[in-house]
């Protein structure tokens, strides 16, 4: 015989039902914004990973479902103010046609809903997965370009130094690399910013799913930056070496068809190795 649900269990079930219906309303409200965002993911190679971010965020919450069930629902009234602030941001950004602020406003709205309907403790448990959604929103082009161009110069300089250490002739002008047989330009896609953005997102997910303690999750997050730079440097050096020995045609083919995938896989392997090292250190402490 199934025992009757306690008052607290009934209250929790009612709370989750209400938040489920509220989330459906949020999806309806943000549907035009989400459709445009998905369209950007299709055409913007720098954010093609955006399709996976909401799924990863949802799965992060799913992994702590047992903990959430054990926490009593304790609504916080001022969470409604957070919801209003997010909706105000959506309205103002829509009037001003500022797409980044429109899209990012869904995060404070979701956080406010959790606070208003579920309370501090449950919100604290799902705060990171909700903040993780920031990786699905493309940065404004003006901000992206301001970051990408210095990274192009930085990546070009590192590539020049490494190629010279290999004994190959190379001369750099800004982000243009002159080799014996051809000239290569370190474009936006080769700046490393795309790799950096992807590695940041992957490091947070790996830290969450691997069960690392908080400070080691932060360590993995910060390690992802040099990993992204190193993986991108290896890609550029390989491209320059191919260009030196086989000419521009072979190098360009490698760059456009394989180098992006290579950088992602190589960086992911390094990130997983770093995560495993930190995890083993956890077990030996």
N, C-alpha and C positions, 0 to 999 in steps of 0.2 A: 504494500500500500504506500502511495506517494504521500509524504507528509505535506501539510498545507504550507504555503509560502509564508514566511514571516513578514511583519509589517515593513521591515527595512528592505527585504527582497522585493516586495511589491512596489515600494517607493523607488528603488533603483530601476526596476523594470519600466516603470512609468517615465522616469527621467530619460532613459535611453530611447524610449519610443518617441518622446517629445523632441529629443535632439535629432533623431533620425528624420522626423517630419520637417524640422527646421532646416536641416542640411539639404533636403530636397528643395525647400523654398530658396535657399542660397544658390543652389545650382540653377534654378529657374531664373533668378535675378541676374546671375553672372553668365548666363548662357551665351549671349552675344559676345561678351569679353572672352570667354573660353574658346569659342569658335574661332575668333580672330587669332588668339594665342596659338591654337593648334595649327592654323594656317602658317603662322610664322615658323613653327617648328619644322614644317615641311620644306620651307624654302631657305631657312637660315641654318647652314651647316654648323655654325657655332653653338646652336641650341637644339640640335637634332635629338639630344638625350632628354629633352623636355617631356617627351611622351612617357618616359619611364619614371620620372620624379613623383607624380601623384601615386603611381602604383607602389613605389618603394615606400613612400610616406604612409600609405594605407597599411602596408604589410608591417611596417615598424610598429604601428599601433596595434595590429593584430597579435604581434608577438608578446605584448604585455596585457592581453585581454584578461588573463586570470588575475593579475594584480588589480586591474581596474574594477573587476567584479567584487573584490574584497573591500573596496573603498566606499564608504557611505556617500551618497549624494548630498552635498551641502552647498546649495546655490549661494552665489555672491551677487548682491544687488548691483554693485557698481560695475559689474561686468557688462551691464546694459549700456553704460557710458562708452565702453570700449567698442561695442557694436556700433553705436551711433557715430563714433569717431571714424571707424572704418567706412561706414556708409557715406559719411560726409566727404571723406577722401575720394570715394568712388564718384560721387556727384560732381565735385569740383574738378576732378581730373577728366571726367567725361565732357563737361562744359568747355574745359580748356584743351580738349583733344590730346591729353598727355597719357599715352598708352601705358607707360611703365607704372605710373601711380595708380591707374585704373586697375591693372592686373595685380599689383602688390597689395591692394587694399583688401583682398580676400583673406589675407593672413590675419590682420587684426580683427576682422569680422568673425573668423572661426575661433580665434582665441577668446574673444568676448563672449561668444555663444557658450563655450566650455565653462568659462567662469560663471556666467549668469545662470546656467542650467545645471552644472555639475559641481562647481566649487574649486577651491585652490588645489587640493591634493590630486584630483583627477587631471586637472589642467597641467599641473607640474609634470605628471607622468607622460603626457602627450605633447608637451610644449616643443620639444626638439623635432618630432615628426612634422608638426605644423610649421615651424620655422624653416624646415627643410624644403618646403615648397618654394622658397625664394630662388632656388636653383632652376626652376622651370621658367622664370620670367627673364627674357632677354634684357640686358642693360641698354639704356638709351645709346643710340649710335654715337652721339658726341662724346659720351663718357667712355664707351668701348674704344673709340679711336684714340682718345687721349692716353689710354693705358696701353693699347696695342702698339702704337708707333715706337715709344721708348723700348718696349720689349723686342720689337723688330731690330732696333739698333743693338740692343744688348745681345740678342741671339746671333746677330751677324758678327759681332766682335768676338764672341766665344768661338764661333765656328772658324773664323779666320785664324785664331790662335791655335786651335787644335789641329787644323789642316797644316799649318806651318810646322807644328811639332811632328807631323807625319812625314815631313820632308817634301811636301808638294807646293809648287808655286801658287800663290794666291794674293790678290790685292783687293782691298775693300774700300768702297766709296759709299759712306752712309750704310744703307741696307742692301747695296749691290755688291756682289762678290765676283771678281774677275779671275777666271781660271785660264789655264793654258789654251784650252780649246773652245771655251764658251764663257758666257756671263750668266750668273744666276741672281735673281732678285728675291730677297727674303720678304715675301708678301705678308699680308695680315694673317692668312691661314697658317703661316709658318712662324708667327711671332711667339707661340707658346701659350698665348692667353686662353685659347680654346682648351688646350691640355690642362692648364692650370685650373680652369673652371670645372672641368670634368673630374680631375683628381681630387679637388676639394669635396665635390659631391660624393664621390666614391669613398673617400676616407671617412666621412661622417657615417655613411651606411655600414661600412666595414666595422667601424668602432662600435656601432650599435649592435649589430648582429653577432659580433665575436664575443661580446660580454666583457670588454675591457673596462677597468675602473675609469672614473671620470678623467683623472689627470692624464692617463695614457690615451684616452680618446683625443684629448687636446694635443698630445704629443704626435699622434698619428696624423691629425689634421695639419699640423705645422710641417711635419715631414713631407706631406704631399706636395708642398711647393717646390723644394729642391728636386723631388722625384720628377715632377712635371718638367722642370727646366732641364734636368739631365736627359730625360727621354726625348725631349724636343731637340736637344743638342746632338744626340746620337743620330736622330733622323736627318738633321741638316748636314752633319759631317758625312754620313753615308751618301747623301745626295751629291755633295761636292766631290767625293771620291769617284762616284759613278760618272759624274760629268767630266772629270779630268781624264779618265781612262776610256770612256765610251761615248763621250759627246753629249750635247744638250738633249738630243732626242730621247736617249735611254734614261737620262736623269729626270727629265720632265715626266716621262711615263711613270717612273717609280714614284716621283713626288705626288702626282695626282691620283694614282690608282692604288698605291700600297702604303705610302708613308704614313698617312693618317691612321690607318688601321694598325700599322706596326707600332706607332707611338702609343696608341691606346692600350694595346695588348702588353707592350713592354712596361709601360707605366703601371698597369694593373698588376702585373707580376711582381714588380718591385714593391708596390703598396701592400700586396698580400704577404710577401716575405717580411716586411716591416711589421705588419699586424701580428704575424705568427711569432716573431721575436718578442714583441711586447707581451703577447699572451703567455708565452713560455716563462717570461720573467715574472708574470703574475703567479704562475703555479709554483715557482721556486721560492717565492717570498713567504 
